[in-house]
């Protein structure tokens, strides 16, 4: 257990940040799932619209520090390749 006031404060802060960061990651996953379902259905128009929403969400995740830059880049690249294959 934390003994110093600063350590106790860090525990409180880390709990708050974990909740916020979890919501951010969940939001990104939701947009990716929408794109995945459009890809599974073979709907080119819906997939194109969804990829336009996924890209800024991934970039925001990188900016906020919940995703590594290369992870977001890799995800976007692979998803873009799958959308292009529909056409």
C-alpha positions as CSV (number, residue, x, y, z in Angstrom):
1,X,0.0,0.0,0.0
2,X,1.1,3.5,-0.7
3,X,2.6,5.4,2.3
4,X,3.4,8.8,1.0
5,X,0.8,11.4,0.1
6,X,2.2,11.7,-3.4
7,X,2.0,7.9,-3.9
8,X,-1.7,8.0,-2.8
9,X,-2.3,10.8,-5.2
10,X,-0.7,8.9,-8.0
11,X,-3.0,5.9,-7.3
12,X,-6.1,8.2,-7.6
13,X,-4.8,9.8,-10.7
14,X,-3.8,6.5,-12.4
15,X,-7.3,5.2,-11.7
16,X,-8.9,8.2,-13.4
17,X,-6.5,8.1,-16.3
18,X,-7.1,4.3,-16.8
19,X,-10.9,5.0,-17.0
20,X,-10.4,7.8,-19.6
21,X,-7.9,5.9,-21.7
22,X,-10.1,2.8,-21.6
23,X,-12.9,4.8,-23.1
24,X,-10.6,6.2,-25.8
25,X,-9.5,2.7,-26.8
26,X,-13.1,1.5,-26.7
27,X,-14.1,4.3,-29.0
28,X,-11.4,3.4,-31.5
29,X,-12.4,-0.3,-31.4
30,X,-16.1,0.7,-32.1
31,X,-15.1,2.6,-35.3
32,X,-12.9,-0.3,-36.4
33,X,-15.7,-2.8,-35.8
34,X,-18.0,-0.7,-37.9
35,X,-15.5,-0.9,-40.7
36,X,-15.0,-4.6,-40.2
37,X,-18.7,-5.3,-40.5
38,X,-18.9,-3.2,-43.7
39,X,-16.0,-5.2,-45.1
40,X,-17.6,-8.5,-44.1
41,X,-20.8,-7.4,-45.8
42,X,-18.8,-6.4,-48.9
43,X,-20.3,-2.9,-48.9
44,X,-17.8,-0.6,-50.6
45,X,-19.6,2.6,-49.9
46,X,-20.1,1.9,-46.2
47,X,-16.5,0.7,-45.9
48,X,-15.2,3.9,-47.6
49,X,-17.3,6.1,-45.2
50,X,-16.1,4.0,-42.2
51,X,-12.4,4.2,-43.1
52,X,-12.8,8.0,-43.3
53,X,-13.9,7.9,-39.6
54,X,-11.3,5.3,-38.5
55,X,-8.3,7.3,-39.6
56,X,-8.8,10.4,-37.4
57,X,-9.8,8.2,-34.5
58,X,-6.5,6.3,-34.8
59,X,-4.6,9.5,-35.1
60,X,-6.3,10.9,-32.0
61,X,-5.4,7.8,-30.1
62,X,-1.7,8.3,-31.0
63,X,-1.9,12.0,-30.1
64,X,-3.5,11.1,-26.7
65,X,-0.9,8.4,-26.0
66,X,-3.2,5.4,-25.9
67,X,-1.8,3.9,-29.1
68,X,1.7,3.6,-30.4
69,X,2.3,5.4,-33.7
70,X,3.4,2.3,-35.5
71,X,0.5,0.3,-34.2
72,X,-2.0,2.9,-35.5
73,X,-0.2,3.1,-38.8
74,X,-0.2,-0.7,-39.2
75,X,-3.9,-1.0,-38.4
76,X,-4.8,1.8,-40.9
77,X,-2.6,0.4,-43.6
78,X,-4.1,-3.1,-43.3
79,X,-7.7,-1.8,-43.2
80,X,-7.1,0.5,-46.2
81,X,-5.7,-2.4,-48.2
82,X,-8.8,-4.4,-47.4
83,X,-11.1,-1.6,-48.4
84,X,-9.2,-1.2,-51.7
85,X,-9.5,-4.9,-52.4
86,X,-13.3,-4.5,-52.4
87,X,-13.3,-2.3,-55.4
